[in-house]
Amino acid sequence: MNDAFYERIHAELRDIDAKGLTKPERVLMSAQGPLVEIAGSPRPVINLCANNYLGLANDPRVVEASIEATRKWGAGLASVRFICGTQDIHKQLEASIAAYLGFEDAILFAAAFDANGGIFEPLLGEQDAIISDSLNHASIIDGVRLCKAKRYRFANNDMNELESLLKQARSDGARTIMIATDGVFSMDGTIANLGAITALAQRYDALTLIDDCHATGFLGPGGRGSAAFRGVEGKIDIITGTFGKALGGAMGGFIVARKAVVDLLRQRARPYLFSNALTPAVCGASLAAIDIAKSEDGEQRRARIVGNAKRFRATMTAAGFDLLPGEHPIIPVMLGDAPKAQRMAAALLKAGVLASGFSFPVVPVGKARIRTQMSAALTPDQVDEAARIFTDVGREIGVIS
Ligand SMILES: *Cc1c(COP(=O)(O)O)cnc(C)c1O
């Protein structure tokens, strides 16, 4: 027992709270969906903050596939993949996601966080360079930290700075240069400028890696993600992604790449080598979700996401809200200061909408916001109802007049 240590922890918690930065966890009493029951809320609320883009998290086909997989393959493997933790369902899921995204091979991880944490170190060493977007996900930042390659960072989506860093890395003598970017930046909903990025990669003989967690399954033709959206499929070397968002929403990460890259990752990626195999339930759910994403039903779901996003944007803009422009179902409602965003989120919940307020350090100081996310599971009526509640609450709090 070290009293000073526990005092320090308490002080840190008090400090987080005093700054209004404590992130409470709301307890759902129901499955994930367009309406959720929340402990302490008198009635179900409209959910605008899940990454359940295709609305498959509680889809009966996905749930059934997950149950079936558990019946057939058991609860889990009690092993990492290379000892005795590989079942045919893991191979099926790797083949399915690789084929869907048009890559030679795929490798599974417990989470996309692990995929990003494990990818850089085996592929790049001291003689190499990673050029990373400043708004990249925390897991890319951590993965880059674990790797010995020289690091370069460009301002979000700044293609001029990216080019000057490519020149810099070349003149610094880099053996291999890898550009790493989120396909979609989750706080703003902006889609990476992959046309320019792949053109620059070609000019400077660099590799490209994108983290497509907020795109796989629903963005671009066939839902094949931000590369498809930008028309540069086939020009990306490596994509990392998740089964925990649009593709069923269970959990689990993956990397798709050329076979040799995947082969090396199976030998060297530490979160793969030293962590349990994905549970069969997750594999079954994810396989079913990929099948739906590729189907006519998936096409209709993607159309509903786009329709809901247009509808919400139009109504909210007409009501006087300040939205970040964009083409993604992430629609940030800008509020400016952090306490206002918190008050707004709390009042929205009381009035029947679940949405999350984000403030510093997740977004820049003075750019606090409520991030809303559209889903194929929301009906147009629910979208309208959510906008109406936003409008009422926004007037009450003085965000709009
Ligand atoms: C959600 C997310 C992750 C983490 O995915 P998990 O599978 O939940 O670990 C990584 N990168 C980005 C860009 C994400 O949005």
The ligand as an SDF file (V2000), in Angstrom:
LIG
                    3D

 15 15  0  0  0  0  0  0  0  0999 V2000
  -12.8230    2.8580  -33.9540 C   0  0  0  0  0  0  0  0  0  0  0  0
  -11.5260    3.0930  -34.5400 C   0  0  0  0  0  0  0  0  0  0  0  0
  -10.4230    2.2780  -34.2430 C   0  0  0  0  0  0  0  0  0  0  0  0
  -10.4940    1.2040  -33.2040 C   0  0  0  0  0  0  0  0  0  0  0  0
  -11.2950    0.1360  -33.6210 O   0  0  0  0  0  0  0  0  0  0  0  0
  -11.5250   -1.0810  -32.6230 P   0  0  0  0  0  0  0  0  0  0  0  0
  -11.7830   -2.2450  -33.5060 O   0  0  0  0  0  0  0  0  0  0  0  0
  -12.7090   -0.7050  -31.7800 O   0  0  0  0  0  0  0  0  0  0  0  0
  -10.2990   -1.2220  -31.8080 O   0  0  0  0  0  0  0  0  0  0  0  0
   -9.2360    2.5010  -34.9120 C   0  0  0  0  0  0  0  0  0  0  0  0
   -9.1200    3.4860  -35.8260 N   0  0  0  0  0  0  0  0  0  0  0  0
  -10.1500    4.3070  -36.1170 C   0  0  0  0  0  0  0  0  0  0  0  0
   -9.9790    5.3740  -37.1470 C   0  0  0  0  0  0  0  0  0  0  0  0
  -11.3770    4.1420  -35.4840 C   0  0  0  0  0  0  0  0  0  0  0  0
  -12.3720    4.9650  -35.7650 O   0  0  0  0  0  0  0  0  0  0  0  0
  1  2  1  0
  2  3  1  0
  2 14  2  0
  3  4  1  0
  3 10  2  0
  4  5  1  0
  5  6  1  0
  6  7  2  0
  6  8  1  0
  6  9  1  0
 10 11  1  0
 11 12  2  0
 12 13  1  0
 12 14  1  0
 14 15  1  0
M  END
$$$$
